[in-house]
Amino acid sequence: MPHCILETSDNIIETINKKELLSQINNCLAETDLFNINDIKSRFIVHKDFVIGDGDENRAFVTLNVAILSGRSQETKNMISKKCLELLKLAFAESLKKLKLSLTLQITEMDKESYARIKNY
C-alpha cells in the first residue's frame, strides 16, 4: 500500500525514464514515514488516444492517482498530495512551460474493511 498510477498523454515533451520516475514517487511516499517502501506499487501508463477539451493537440495531461487505505486525516492526504505534486512539477517542467498541460494528483481511499491481500515477504 499505496497503489500509484501515473498516466500521461503521449505528447508530453520530456523523455521520461519511467522506472526512475516511479522510483522517485515511491521514495517520496516512503519519506513520509507513513508507508513501507516495499509495499508501494507504482505503474506508468501512456495514452496515445486521448482528447482534451476542444481537441487542441497542444493540450496534454499528467495525472497521478495515489490510492491509500481509508482512515487517514485530511492533513495527511494534503501532505502526500503536495509532496507528490512538487515531484511531478519538476519531472514535467518543460511540458508545463510549452504545452497546455493539466498536471493533477488525486488521493483515493480504498475501504480498509474490505481490502485484502496476500503477500509472501
Secondary structure, DSSP 4 states (H G I P E B T S, - for coil): --EEEEEEETT-SS---HHHHHHHHHHHHHTTTSS-GGG-EEEEEEESS---TT--TTEEEEEEEEEEETT--HHHHHHHHHHHHHHHHHHTHHHHHHSEEEEEEEEEEE-TTT-------
